[in-house]
Amino acid sequence: MRPGALGCDLAPETDARAAVVAGMRQLTERQFHGIVGVLNQDAVDVEALGLRQTPIFFQNGKRLENFSAESLIADVRFAVENS
């Protein structure tokens, strides 16, 4: 695909990505039209609040550094067995 093949002057990778994003947006709006407004408001809130990362998880007041499903299960199992 040549630059601008989708009607813009972006690099081919960007053209393809933009086309995929636009297609997914249309599909989402058709299938989940009630949710799109909520997601759009969430995006506005994230920008307004300046959020830049996902939440930090804690267990029993201790920050989980290496968070994964397996480590969480093991930590919870250990806490239950030792309480």
N, C-alpha and C positions, 0 to 999 in steps of 0.2 A: 504494500500500500504506500502510495506516495504522500508526502506532507500535504495537508490541505484536502485530502481526498474526501473527507466528510464535510467539507465546506468551511474549514477553518485553517489557519496557518500554524497549527501545532505539529509537533513531531508525530510520526506514525503511531508510536506507542501511546501517546496521549490521546490521539484521535480514537484509537481502539478502546482505550479505557473510558473515555467520555461517552462513546457509543454504548458500551456495556452499562455504565452507570445510568445513562438516560433510559435504556431499555428496562433495567431493573426498577427504576423509579416508576415507570409507566405500569409495569406489572404489579408492583407493590400498591400503587394507587388504585388499580382496578380491583385487586383481591382484598386489600385491607384498608379501604378508604377511611374507615373510622379511626384507624390507628395512625395514619399519616399526619394528621393534625397534632396528635399527642407527641409524635416523634419530632415534628418540626418545632414545637414549643420546647421540648427537651433540648434540642440543638441551640435554640435561642438562649435558654437558661444557662447552658454550659458555657456559651460564649460570654454572656453577661457576667457570670461568676468567675470567669477566668480559669475554669477547671482544666488541668493539663494531664491528669493521670487517673488511673482507676483507684478504687478504695484500698486502704491498708487494712489487713485483717489482723485481729487480736484473738487470743484464746487465753482465758483466765488472766487478763491484763497484760499478757506478754505478746509482743509483736511477732507475727509469724514471718520469718525472713525468707524461707524457701517454701513458698506456698504451692502445694499441689493437692489433688484429691487424695492421693496415697498418704502424703505426710499428714494431712488433716485427719484422716481416718486413724492413722497410727497414734497421733497426739491425743485424740479424743479417747481412743481405747485405753491408752496409758493413763490418762487422767481419771477415767472411770474406774479402772482396776486399782488405782492408788488413792482413791478417795475414801 
